[in-house]
Amino acid sequence: MAMDNPGWADKPENKRRIRWGLYGVCVGLAVADFIVHRHISMPAERLPLFYALYGFVSLVGVVLAAKVLRLFVKRDEGYYDR
């Protein structure tokens, strides 16, 4: 796709709408955590916003692990030109 014809998601006003929509979904899920009855199986699940915190910590862990693993799988810039 040519850069002179950006897609619908490349327009600044649509980016803003998407971002605010995602913020709204996150807030809605956080509020639902206090309203919806959960069937817990571990004591840590009683903490408020446990699943949001667990997901965030897991995401950070995956990103940090990818940075470390990148050192082992990284190739030279001209690796595929040979």
PyMOL Python script that loads the backbone (N, CA, C, O; Angstrom):
from pymol import cmd

cmd.read_pdbstr("""\
ATOM      1  N   MET A   1       0.853  -1.169   0.000  1.00  0.00           N
ATOM      2  CA  MET A   1       0.000   0.000   0.000  1.00  0.00           C
ATOM      3  C   MET A   1       0.902   1.235   0.000  1.00  0.00           C
ATOM      4  O   MET A   1       1.872   1.306   0.754  1.00  0.00           O
ATOM      5  N   ALA A   2       0.578   2.181  -0.832  1.00  0.00           N
ATOM      6  CA  ALA A   2       1.380   3.400  -0.948  1.00  0.00           C
ATOM      7  C   ALA A   2       1.171   4.294   0.263  1.00  0.00           C
ATOM      8  O   ALA A   2       0.092   4.314   0.855  1.00  0.00           O
ATOM      9  N   MET A   3       2.206   5.028   0.623  1.00  0.00           N
ATOM     10  CA  MET A   3       2.135   5.913   1.788  1.00  0.00           C
ATOM     11  C   MET A   3       1.262   7.133   1.534  1.00  0.00           C
ATOM     12  O   MET A   3       0.809   7.769   2.485  1.00  0.00           O
ATOM     13  N   ASP A   4       1.014   7.477   0.255  1.00  0.00           N
ATOM     14  CA  ASP A   4       0.162   8.629  -0.019  1.00  0.00           C
ATOM     15  C   ASP A   4      -1.312   8.315   0.207  1.00  0.00           C
ATOM     16  O   ASP A   4      -2.142   9.224   0.224  1.00  0.00           O
ATOM     17  N   ASN A   5      -1.646   7.043   0.378  1.00  0.00           N
ATOM     18  CA  ASN A   5      -3.018   6.629   0.636  1.00  0.00           C
ATOM     19  C   ASN A   5      -3.052   5.805   1.928  1.00  0.00           C
ATOM     20  O   ASN A   5      -3.115   4.576   1.881  1.00  0.00           O
ATOM     21  N   PRO A   6      -3.010   6.488   3.086  1.00  0.00           N
ATOM     22  CA  PRO A   6      -2.969   5.730   4.345  1.00  0.00           C
ATOM     23  C   PRO A   6      -4.284   4.994   4.596  1.00  0.00           C
ATOM     24  O   PRO A   6      -5.346   5.408   4.132  1.00  0.00           O
ATOM     25  N   GLY A   7      -4.186   3.904   5.333  1.00  0.00           N
ATOM     26  CA  GLY A   7      -5.366   3.136   5.685  1.00  0.00           C
ATOM     27  C   GLY A   7      -6.191   3.856   6.744  1.00  0.00           C
ATOM     28  O   GLY A   7      -5.778   4.889   7.269  1.00  0.00           O
ATOM     29  N   TRP A   8      -7.356   3.303   7.050  1.00  0.00           N
ATOM     30  CA  TRP A   8      -8.260   3.968   7.995  1.00  0.00           C
ATOM     31  C   TRP A   8      -7.652   4.034   9.395  1.00  0.00           C
ATOM     32  O   TRP A   8      -7.944   4.971  10.139  1.00  0.00           O
ATOM     33  N   ALA A   9      -6.822   3.072   9.773  1.00  0.00           N
ATOM     34  CA  ALA A   9      -6.246   3.073  11.110  1.00  0.00           C
ATOM     35  C   ALA A   9      -5.031   3.990  11.236  1.00  0.00           C
ATOM     36  O   ALA A   9      -4.528   4.201  12.340  1.00  0.00           O
ATOM     37  N   ASP A  10      -4.555   4.536  10.113  1.00  0.00           N
ATOM     38  CA  ASP A  10      -3.403   5.435  10.144  1.00  0.00           C
ATOM     39  C   ASP A  10      -3.799   6.891  10.346  1.00  0.00           C
ATOM     40  O   ASP A  10      -2.939   7.731  10.610  1.00  0.00           O
ATOM     41  N   LYS A  11      -5.054   7.196  10.229  1.00  0.00           N
ATOM     42  CA  LYS A  11      -5.502   8.579  10.411  1.00  0.00           C
ATOM     43  C   LYS A  11      -5.486   8.930  11.894  1.00  0.00           C
ATOM     44  O   LYS A  11      -5.952   8.141  12.717  1.00  0.00           O
ATOM     45  N   PRO A  12      -4.953  10.108  12.252  1.00  0.00           N
ATOM     46  CA  PRO A  12      -4.827  10.478  13.672  1.00  0.00           C
ATOM     47  C   PRO A  12      -6.141  10.443  14.445  1.00  0.00           C
ATOM     48  O   PRO A  12      -6.162  10.023  15.602  1.00  0.00           O
ATOM     49  N   GLU A  13      -7.232  10.875  13.828  1.00  0.00           N
ATOM     50  CA  GLU A  13      -8.505  10.876  14.569  1.00  0.00           C
ATOM     51  C   GLU A  13      -8.982   9.451  14.850  1.00  0.00           C
ATOM     52  O   GLU A  13      -9.592   9.200  15.890  1.00  0.00           O
ATOM     53  N   ASN A  14      -8.712   8.520  13.937  1.00  0.00           N
ATOM     54  CA  ASN A  14      -9.088   7.124  14.175  1.00  0.00           C
ATOM     55  C   ASN A  14      -8.182   6.471  15.205  1.00  0.00           C
ATOM     56  O   ASN A  14      -8.635   5.637  15.989  1.00  0.00           O
ATOM     57  N   LYS A  15      -6.900   6.843  15.211  1.00  0.00           N
ATOM     58  CA  LYS A  15      -5.990   6.328  16.236  1.00  0.00           C
ATOM     59  C   LYS A  15      -6.465   6.748  17.613  1.00  0.00           C
ATOM     60  O   LYS A  15      -6.449   5.955  18.555  1.00  0.00           O
ATOM     61  N   ARG A  16      -6.888   7.999  17.727  1.00  0.00           N
ATOM     62  CA  ARG A  16      -7.382   8.517  18.998  1.00  0.00           C
ATOM     63  C   ARG A  16      -8.639   7.774  19.428  1.00  0.00           C
ATOM     64  O   ARG A  16      -8.786   7.425  20.600  1.00  0.00           O
ATOM     65  N   ARG A  17      -9.538   7.533  18.493  1.00  0.00           N
ATOM     66  CA  ARG A  17     -10.776   6.800  18.817  1.00  0.00           C
ATOM     67  C   ARG A  17     -10.486   5.373  19.268  1.00  0.00           C
ATOM     68  O   ARG A  17     -11.077   4.887  20.232  1.00  0.00           O
ATOM     69  N   ILE A  18      -9.580   4.711  18.572  1.00  0.00           N
ATOM     70  CA  ILE A  18      -9.222   3.343  18.939  1.00  0.00           C
ATOM     71  C   ILE A  18      -8.605   3.310  20.330  1.00  0.00           C
ATOM     72  O   ILE A  18      -8.948   2.459  21.151  1.00  0.00           O
ATOM     73  N   ARG A  19      -7.677   4.256  20.594  1.00  0.00           N
ATOM     74  CA  ARG A  19      -7.012   4.299  21.898  1.00  0.00           C
ATOM     75  C   ARG A  19      -8.025   4.534  23.014  1.00  0.00           C
ATOM     76  O   ARG A  19      -7.990   3.847  24.035  1.00  0.00           O
ATOM     77  N   TRP A  20      -8.930   5.501  22.830  1.00  0.00           N
ATOM     78  CA  TRP A  20      -9.929   5.782  23.866  1.00  0.00           C
ATOM     79  C   TRP A  20     -10.928   4.637  24.010  1.00  0.00           C
ATOM     80  O   TRP A  20     -11.434   4.383  25.103  1.00  0.00           O
ATOM     81  N   GLY A  21     -11.207   3.949  22.908  1.00  0.00           N
ATOM     82  CA  GLY A  21     -12.067   2.764  22.997  1.00  0.00           C
ATOM     83  C   GLY A  21     -11.427   1.661  23.830  1.00  0.00           C
ATOM     84  O   GLY A  21     -12.095   1.013  24.636  1.00  0.00           O
ATOM     85  N   LEU A  22     -10.123   1.451  23.628  1.00  0.00           N
ATOM     86  CA  LEU A  22      -9.414   0.454  24.420  1.00  0.00           C
ATOM     87  C   LEU A  22      -9.334   0.860  25.894  1.00  0.00           C
ATOM     88  O   LEU A  22      -9.455   0.015  26.781  1.00  0.00           O
ATOM     89  N   TYR A  23      -9.131   2.151  26.151  1.00  0.00           N
ATOM     90  CA  TYR A  23      -9.150   2.628  27.538  1.00  0.00           C
ATOM     91  C   TYR A  23     -10.503   2.337  28.178  1.00  0.00           C
ATOM     92  O   TYR A  23     -10.575   1.902  29.327  1.00  0.00           O
ATOM     93  N   GLY A  24     -11.570   2.579  27.428  1.00  0.00           N
ATOM     94  CA  GLY A  24     -12.914   2.325  27.946  1.00  0.00           C
ATOM     95  C   GLY A  24     -13.147   0.859  28.259  1.00  0.00           C
ATOM     96  O   GLY A  24     -13.751   0.524  29.279  1.00  0.00           O
ATOM     97  N   VAL A  25     -12.666  -0.023  27.377  1.00  0.00           N
ATOM     98  CA  VAL A  25     -12.796  -1.459  27.618  1.00  0.00           C
ATOM     99  C   VAL A  25     -12.036  -1.857  28.883  1.00  0.00           C
ATOM    100  O   VAL A  25     -12.539  -2.637  29.691  1.00  0.00           O
ATOM    101  N   CYS A  26     -10.827  -1.322  29.057  1.00  0.00           N
ATOM    102  CA  CYS A  26     -10.037  -1.646  30.255  1.00  0.00           C
ATOM    103  C   CYS A  26     -10.731  -1.177  31.529  1.00  0.00           C
ATOM    104  O   CYS A  26     -10.773  -1.909  32.518  1.00  0.00           O
ATOM    105  N   VAL A  27     -11.270   0.027  31.510  1.00  0.00           N
ATOM    106  CA  VAL A  27     -11.976   0.541  32.684  1.00  0.00           C
ATOM    107  C   VAL A  27     -13.228  -0.286  32.945  1.00  0.00           C
ATOM    108  O   VAL A  27     -13.531  -0.608  34.094  1.00  0.00           O
ATOM    109  N   GLY A  28     -13.956  -0.632  31.887  1.00  0.00           N
ATOM    110  CA  GLY A  28     -15.151  -1.451  32.047  1.00  0.00           C
ATOM    111  C   GLY A  28     -14.850  -2.815  32.652  1.00  0.00           C
ATOM    112  O   GLY A  28     -15.595  -3.298  33.505  1.00  0.00           O
ATOM    113  N   LEU A  29     -13.762  -3.434  32.211  1.00  0.00           N
ATOM    114  CA  LEU A  29     -13.381  -4.728  32.774  1.00  0.00           C
ATOM    115  C   LEU A  29     -12.926  -4.597  34.221  1.00  0.00           C
ATOM    116  O   LEU A  29     -13.185  -5.486  35.033  1.00  0.00           O
ATOM    117  N   ALA A  30     -12.251  -3.499  34.553  1.00  0.00           N
ATOM    118  CA  ALA A  30     -11.826  -3.287  35.942  1.00  0.00           C
ATOM    119  C   ALA A  30     -13.038  -3.094  36.843  1.00  0.00           C
ATOM    120  O   ALA A  30     -13.066  -3.614  37.959  1.00  0.00           O
ATOM    121  N   VAL A  31     -14.033  -2.358  36.377  1.00  0.00           N
ATOM    122  CA  VAL A  31     -15.253  -2.159  37.163  1.00  0.00           C
ATOM    123  C   VAL A  31     -16.007  -3.484  37.300  1.00  0.00           C
ATOM    124  O   VAL A  31     -16.538  -3.789  38.367  1.00  0.00           O
ATOM    125  N   ALA A  32     -16.053  -4.264  36.230  1.00  0.00           N
ATOM    126  CA  ALA A  32     -16.751  -5.553  36.271  1.00  0.00           C
ATOM    127  C   ALA A  32     -16.108  -6.508  37.268  1.00  0.00           C
ATOM    128  O   ALA A  32     -16.770  -7.399  37.801  1.00  0.00           O
ATOM    129  N   ASP A  33     -14.816  -6.319  37.518  1.00  0.00           N
ATOM    130  CA  ASP A  33     -14.131  -7.185  38.478  1.00  0.00           C
ATOM    131  C   ASP A  33     -14.720  -7.039  39.874  1.00  0.00           C
ATOM    132  O   ASP A  33     -14.678  -7.985  40.661  1.00  0.00           O
ATOM    133  N   PHE A  34     -15.265  -5.878  40.194  1.00  0.00           N
ATOM    134  CA  PHE A  34     -15.868  -5.652  41.505  1.00  0.00           C
ATOM    135  C   PHE A  34     -17.342  -6.071  41.543  1.00  0.00           C
ATOM    136  O   PHE A  34     -17.915  -6.209  42.624  1.00  0.00           O
ATOM    137  N   ILE A  35     -17.946  -6.269  40.400  1.00  0.00           N
ATOM    138  CA  ILE A  35     -19.376  -6.559  40.334  1.00  0.00           C
ATOM    139  C   ILE A  35     -19.647  -8.048  40.116  1.00  0.00           C
ATOM    140  O   ILE A  35     -20.531  -8.618  40.755  1.00  0.00           O
ATOM    141  N   VAL A  36     -18.903  -8.667  39.232  1.00  0.00           N
ATOM    142  CA  VAL A  36     -19.149 -10.055  38.836  1.00  0.00           C
ATOM    143  C   VAL A  36     -18.607 -11.008  39.899  1.00  0.00           C
ATOM    144  O   VAL A  36     -17.494 -10.839  40.396  1.00  0.00           O
ATOM    145  N   HIS A  37     -19.412 -12.006  40.234  1.00  0.00           N
ATOM    146  CA  HIS A  37     -18.984 -13.023  41.201  1.00  0.00           C
ATOM    147  C   HIS A  37     -18.027 -13.985  40.512  1.00  0.00           C
ATOM    148  O   HIS A  37     -18.322 -14.503  39.435  1.00  0.00           O
ATOM    149  N   ARG A  38     -16.887 -14.217  41.137  1.00  0.00           N
ATOM    150  CA  ARG A  38     -15.878 -15.119  40.580  1.00  0.00           C
ATOM    151  C   ARG A  38     -15.795 -16.377  41.423  1.00  0.00           C
ATOM    152  O   ARG A  38     -15.925 -16.327  42.646  1.00  0.00           O
ATOM    153  N   HIS A  39     -15.580 -17.487  40.772  1.00  0.00           N
ATOM    154  CA  HIS A  39     -15.352 -18.757  41.464  1.00  0.00           C
ATOM    155  C   HIS A  39     -13.849 -18.945  41.556  1.00  0.00           C
ATOM    156  O   HIS A  39     -13.215 -19.420  40.615  1.00  0.00           O
ATOM    157  N   ILE A  40     -13.290 -18.574  42.680  1.00  0.00           N
ATOM    158  CA  ILE A  40     -11.840 -18.584  42.815  1.00  0.00           C
ATOM    159  C   ILE A  40     -11.342 -19.946  43.258  1.00  0.00           C
ATOM    160  O   ILE A  40     -12.063 -20.705  43.906  1.00  0.00           O
ATOM    161  N   SER A  41     -10.113 -20.246  42.906  1.00  0.00           N
ATOM    162  CA  SER A  41      -9.517 -21.510  43.336  1.00  0.00           C
ATOM    163  C   SER A  41      -8.217 -21.291  44.098  1.00  0.00           C
ATOM    164  O   SER A  41      -7.687 -22.223  44.703  1.00  0.00           O
ATOM    165  N   MET A  42      -7.698 -20.064  44.072  1.00  0.00           N
ATOM    166  CA  MET A  42      -6.476 -19.749  44.802  1.00  0.00           C
ATOM    167  C   MET A  42      -6.712 -18.505  45.654  1.00  0.00           C
ATOM    168  O   MET A  42      -7.461 -17.618  45.245  1.00  0.00           O
ATOM    169  N   PRO A  43      -6.098 -18.421  46.814  1.00  0.00           N
ATOM    170  CA  PRO A  43      -6.321 -17.266  47.687  1.00  0.00           C
ATOM    171  C   PRO A  43      -5.908 -15.926  47.065  1.00  0.00           C
ATOM    172  O   PRO A  43      -6.507 -14.895  47.371  1.00  0.00           O
ATOM    173  N   ALA A  44      -4.916 -15.933  46.216  1.00  0.00           N
ATOM    174  CA  ALA A  44      -4.462 -14.679  45.593  1.00  0.00           C
ATOM    175  C   ALA A  44      -5.536 -14.072  44.697  1.00  0.00           C
ATOM    176  O   ALA A  44      -5.533 -12.864  44.456  1.00  0.00           O
ATOM    177  N   GLU A  45      -6.442 -14.887  44.208  1.00  0.00           N
ATOM    178  CA  GLU A  45      -7.495 -14.394  43.324  1.00  0.00           C
ATOM    179  C   GLU A  45      -8.501 -13.505  44.053  1.00  0.00           C
ATOM    180  O   GLU A  45      -9.317 -12.840  43.414  1.00  0.00           O
ATOM    181  N   ARG A  46      -8.448 -13.490  45.366  1.00  0.00           N
ATOM    182  CA  ARG A  46      -9.350 -12.614  46.128  1.00  0.00           C
ATOM    183  C   ARG A  46      -8.935 -11.148  46.041  1.00  0.00           C
ATOM    184  O   ARG A  46      -9.748 -10.259  46.295  1.00  0.00           O
ATOM    185  N   LEU A  47      -7.697 -10.893  45.690  1.00  0.00           N
ATOM    186  CA  LEU A  47      -7.210  -9.509  45.589  1.00  0.00           C
ATOM    187  C   LEU A  47      -7.974  -8.762  44.506  1.00  0.00           C
ATOM    188  O   LEU A  47      -8.252  -9.317  43.443  1.00  0.00           O
ATOM    189  N   PRO A  48      -8.313  -7.500  44.774  1.00  0.00           N
ATOM    190  CA  PRO A  48      -8.984  -6.728  43.736  1.00  0.00           C
ATOM    191  C   PRO A  48      -8.049  -6.506  42.546  1.00  0.00           C
ATOM    192  O   PRO A  48      -6.860  -6.241  42.726  1.00  0.00           O
ATOM    193  N   LEU A  49      -8.578  -6.613  41.360  1.00  0.00           N
ATOM    194  CA  LEU A  49      -7.847  -6.433  40.102  1.00  0.00           C
ATOM    195  C   LEU A  49      -6.694  -7.423  39.942  1.00  0.00           C
ATOM    196  O   LEU A  49      -5.692  -7.118  39.295  1.00  0.00           O
ATOM    197  N   PHE A  50      -6.839  -8.602  40.530  1.00  0.00           N
ATOM    198  CA  PHE A  50      -5.783  -9.610  40.445  1.00  0.00           C
ATOM    199  C   PHE A  50      -5.469  -9.975  39.000  1.00  0.00           C
ATOM    200  O   PHE A  50      -4.301 -10.049  38.619  1.00  0.00           O
ATOM    201  N   TYR A  51      -6.501 -10.202  38.197  1.00  0.00           N
ATOM    202  CA  TYR A  51      -6.279 -10.647  36.826  1.00  0.00           C
ATOM    203  C   TYR A  51      -5.630  -9.559  35.976  1.00  0.00           C
ATOM    204  O   TYR A  51      -4.813  -9.864  35.107  1.00  0.00           O
ATOM    205  N   ALA A  52      -5.978  -8.307  36.211  1.00  0.00           N
ATOM    206  CA  ALA A  52      -5.343  -7.210  35.480  1.00  0.00           C
ATOM    207  C   ALA A  52      -3.868  -7.106  35.847  1.00  0.00           C
ATOM    208  O   ALA A  52      -3.018  -6.940  34.973  1.00  0.00           O
ATOM    209  N   LEU A  53      -3.567  -7.202  37.133  1.00  0.00           N
ATOM    210  CA  LEU A  53      -2.174  -7.131  37.566  1.00  0.00           C
ATOM    211  C   LEU A  53      -1.382  -8.347  37.079  1.00  0.00           C
ATOM    212  O   LEU A  53      -0.238  -8.215  36.643  1.00  0.00           O
ATOM    213  N   TYR A  54      -1.984  -9.506  37.153  1.00  0.00           N
ATOM    214  CA  TYR A  54      -1.319 -10.725  36.684  1.00  0.00           C
ATOM    215  C   TYR A  54      -1.016 -10.631  35.187  1.00  0.00           C
ATOM    216  O   TYR A  54       0.070 -11.007  34.748  1.00  0.00           O
ATOM    217  N   GLY A  55      -1.959 -10.140  34.422  1.00  0.00           N
ATOM    218  CA  GLY A  55      -1.755  -9.975  32.981  1.00  0.00           C
ATOM    219  C   GLY A  55      -0.663  -8.968  32.670  1.00  0.00           C
ATOM    220  O   GLY A  55       0.155  -9.194  31.778  1.00  0.00           O
ATOM    221  N   PHE A  56      -0.640  -7.853  33.400  1.00  0.00           N
ATOM    222  CA  PHE A  56       0.383  -6.831  33.172  1.00  0.00           C
ATOM    223  C   PHE A  56       1.770  -7.355  33.520  1.00  0.00           C
ATOM    224  O   PHE A  56       2.720  -7.157  32.763  1.00  0.00           O
ATOM    225  N   VAL A  57       1.888  -8.018  34.654  1.00  0.00           N
ATOM    226  CA  VAL A  57       3.182  -8.570  35.059  1.00  0.00           C
ATOM    227  C   VAL A  57       3.632  -9.642  34.062  1.00  0.00           C
ATOM    228  O   VAL A  57       4.818  -9.731  33.745  1.00  0.00           O
ATOM    229  N   SER A  58       2.712 -10.439  33.576  1.00  0.00           N
ATOM    230  CA  SER A  58       3.056 -11.462  32.582  1.00  0.00           C
ATOM    231  C   SER A  58       3.538 -10.835  31.289  1.00  0.00           C
ATOM    232  O   SER A  58       4.501 -11.313  30.689  1.00  0.00           O
ATOM    233  N   LEU A  59       2.883  -9.771  30.855  1.00  0.00           N
ATOM    234  CA  LEU A  59       3.288  -9.073  29.636  1.00  0.00           C
ATOM    235  C   LEU A  59       4.693  -8.504  29.780  1.00  0.00           C
ATOM    236  O   LEU A  59       5.518  -8.644  28.877  1.00  0.00           O
ATOM    237  N   VAL A  60       4.969  -7.864  30.910  1.00  0.00           N
ATOM    238  CA  VAL A  60       6.303  -7.316  31.147  1.00  0.00           C
ATOM    239  C   VAL A  60       7.330  -8.440  31.153  1.00  0.00           C
ATOM    240  O   VAL A  60       8.422  -8.278  30.608  1.00  0.00           O
ATOM    241  N   GLY A  61       7.002  -9.565  31.753  1.00  0.00           N
ATOM    242  CA  GLY A  61       7.909 -10.703  31.776  1.00  0.00           C
ATOM    243  C   GLY A  61       8.210 -11.241  30.383  1.00  0.00           C
ATOM    244  O   GLY A  61       9.355 -11.579  30.084  1.00  0.00           O
ATOM    245  N   VAL A  62       7.206 -11.322  29.540  1.00  0.00           N
ATOM    246  CA  VAL A  62       7.408 -11.812  28.177  1.00  0.00           C
ATOM    247  C   VAL A  62       8.296 -10.845  27.394  1.00  0.00           C
ATOM    248  O   VAL A  62       9.180 -11.276  26.654  1.00  0.00           O
ATOM    249  N   VAL A  63       8.067  -9.556  27.553  1.00  0.00           N
ATOM    250  CA  VAL A  63       8.887  -8.559  26.846  1.00  0.00           C
ATOM    251  C   VAL A  63      10.340  -8.643  27.307  1.00  0.00           C
ATOM    252  O   VAL A  63      11.251  -8.605  26.480  1.00  0.00           O
ATOM    253  N   LEU A  64      10.564  -8.754  28.605  1.00  0.00           N
ATOM    254  CA  LEU A  64      11.933  -8.851  29.110  1.00  0.00           C
ATOM    255  C   LEU A  64      12.597 -10.160  28.664  1.00  0.00           C
ATOM    256  O   LEU A  64      13.782 -10.167  28.331  1.00  0.00           O
ATOM    257  N   ALA A  65      11.858 -11.245  28.655  1.00  0.00           N
ATOM    258  CA  ALA A  65      12.402 -12.518  28.182  1.00  0.00           C
ATOM    259  C   ALA A  65      12.754 -12.435  26.698  1.00  0.00           C
ATOM    260  O   ALA A  65      13.760 -13.001  26.270  1.00  0.00           O
ATOM    261  N   ALA A  66      11.942 -11.740  25.916  1.00  0.00           N
ATOM    262  CA  ALA A  66      12.232 -11.586  24.486  1.00  0.00           C
ATOM    263  C   ALA A  66      13.510 -10.785  24.274  1.00  0.00           C
ATOM    264  O   ALA A  66      14.280 -11.070  23.357  1.00  0.00           O
ATOM    265  N   LYS A  67      13.735  -9.783  25.122  1.00  0.00           N
ATOM    266  CA  LYS A  67      14.972  -9.005  25.000  1.00  0.00           C
ATOM    267  C   LYS A  67      16.194  -9.873  25.274  1.00  0.00           C
ATOM    268  O   LYS A  67      17.211  -9.746  24.592  1.00  0.00           O
ATOM    269  N   VAL A  68      16.102 -10.747  26.261  1.00  0.00           N
ATOM    270  CA  VAL A  68      17.227 -11.622  26.574  1.00  0.00           C
ATOM    271  C   VAL A  68      17.404 -12.669  25.478  1.00  0.00           C
ATOM    272  O   VAL A  68      18.529 -12.913  25.043  1.00  0.00           O
ATOM    273  N   LEU A  69      16.329 -13.286  25.026  1.00  0.00           N
ATOM    274  CA  LEU A  69      16.421 -14.316  23.996  1.00  0.00           C
ATOM    275  C   LEU A  69      16.879 -13.759  22.659  1.00  0.00           C
ATOM    276  O   LEU A  69      17.430 -14.490  21.836  1.00  0.00           O
ATOM    277  N   ARG A  70      16.657 -12.479  22.438  1.00  0.00           N
ATOM    278  CA  ARG A  70      17.086 -11.847  21.201  1.00  0.00           C
ATOM    279  C   ARG A  70      18.603 -11.927  21.043  1.00  0.00           C
ATOM    280  O   ARG A  70      19.105 -12.004  19.922  1.00  0.00           O
ATOM    281  N   LEU A  71      19.321 -11.909  22.138  1.00  0.00           N
ATOM    282  CA  LEU A  71      20.782 -11.998  22.088  1.00  0.00           C
ATOM    283  C   LEU A  71      21.236 -13.325  21.483  1.00  0.00           C
ATOM    284  O   LEU A  71      22.311 -13.399  20.887  1.00  0.00           O
ATOM    285  N   PHE A  72      20.427 -14.371  21.632  1.00  0.00           N
ATOM    286  CA  PHE A  72      20.807 -15.689  21.141  1.00  0.00           C
ATOM    287  C   PHE A  72      20.356 -15.956  19.707  1.00  0.00           C
ATOM    288  O   PHE A  72      20.995 -16.738  19.003  1.00  0.00           O
ATOM    289  N   VAL A  73      19.286 -15.335  19.266  1.00  0.00           N
ATOM    290  CA  VAL A  73      18.748 -15.638  17.938  1.00  0.00           C
ATOM    291  C   VAL A  73      18.986 -14.520  16.928  1.00  0.00           C
ATOM    292  O   VAL A  73      18.605 -14.660  15.766  1.00  0.00           O
ATOM    293  N   LYS A  74      19.590 -13.442  17.329  1.00  0.00           N
ATOM    294  CA  LYS A  74      19.832 -12.305  16.438  1.00  0.00           C
ATOM    295  C   LYS A  74      20.864 -12.687  15.375  1.00  0.00           C
ATOM    296  O   LYS A  74      21.854 -13.355  15.673  1.00  0.00           O
ATOM    297  N   ARG A  75      20.627 -12.263  14.146  1.00  0.00           N
ATOM    298  CA  ARG A  75      21.534 -12.512  13.033  1.00  0.00           C
ATOM    299  C   ARG A  75      22.133 -11.194  12.550  1.00  0.00           C
ATOM    300  O   ARG A  75      21.602 -10.118  12.822  1.00  0.00           O
ATOM    301  N   ASP A  76      23.246 -11.299  11.831  1.00  0.00           N
ATOM    302  CA  ASP A  76      23.849 -10.105  11.234  1.00  0.00           C
ATOM    303  C   ASP A  76      22.899  -9.494  10.216  1.00  0.00           C
ATOM    304  O   ASP A  76      21.993 -10.159   9.714  1.00  0.00           O
ATOM    305  N   GLU A  77      23.120  -8.219   9.919  1.00  0.00           N
ATOM    306  CA  GLU A  77      22.228  -7.512   9.001  1.00  0.00           C
ATOM    307  C   GLU A  77      22.216  -8.137   7.614  1.00  0.00           C
ATOM    308  O   GLU A  77      21.158  -8.186   6.985  1.00  0.00           O
ATOM    309  N   GLY A  78      23.335  -8.609   7.119  1.00  0.00           N
ATOM    310  CA  GLY A  78      23.399  -9.199   5.794  1.00  0.00           C
ATOM    311  C   GLY A  78      23.321 -10.719   5.789  1.00  0.00           C
ATOM    312  O   GLY A  78      23.777 -11.348   4.834  1.00  0.00           O
ATOM    313  N   TYR A  79      22.772 -11.309   6.800  1.00  0.00           N
ATOM    314  CA  TYR A  79      22.754 -12.770   6.950  1.00  0.00           C
ATOM    315  C   TYR A  79      22.066 -13.464   5.785  1.00  0.00           C
ATOM    316  O   TYR A  79      22.565 -14.476   5.293  1.00  0.00           O
ATOM    317  N   TYR A  80      20.922 -12.938   5.330  1.00  0.00           N
ATOM    318  CA  TYR A  80      20.172 -13.606   4.269  1.00  0.00           C
ATOM    319  C   TYR A  80      20.633 -13.189   2.879  1.00  0.00           C
ATOM    320  O   TYR A  80      20.123 -13.711   1.888  1.00  0.00           O
ATOM    321  N   ASP A  81      21.580 -12.267   2.778  1.00  0.00           N
ATOM    322  CA  ASP A  81      22.077 -11.834   1.465  1.00  0.00           C
ATOM    323  C   ASP A  81      23.175 -12.737   0.942  1.00  0.00           C
ATOM    324  O   ASP A  81      23.600 -12.574  -0.202  1.00  0.00           O
ATOM    325  N   ARG A  82      23.640 -13.661   1.718  1.00  0.00           N
ATOM    326  CA  ARG A  82      24.743 -14.537   1.302  1.00  0.00           C
ATOM    327  C   ARG A  82      24.331 -15.547   0.285  1.00  0.00           C
ATOM    328  O   ARG A  82      25.153 -16.350  -0.157  1.00  0.00           O
TER     329      ARG A  82
END
""", "prot")
cmd.dss("prot")
cmd.show_as("cartoon", "prot")
cmd.util.cbc("prot")
cmd.orient("prot")
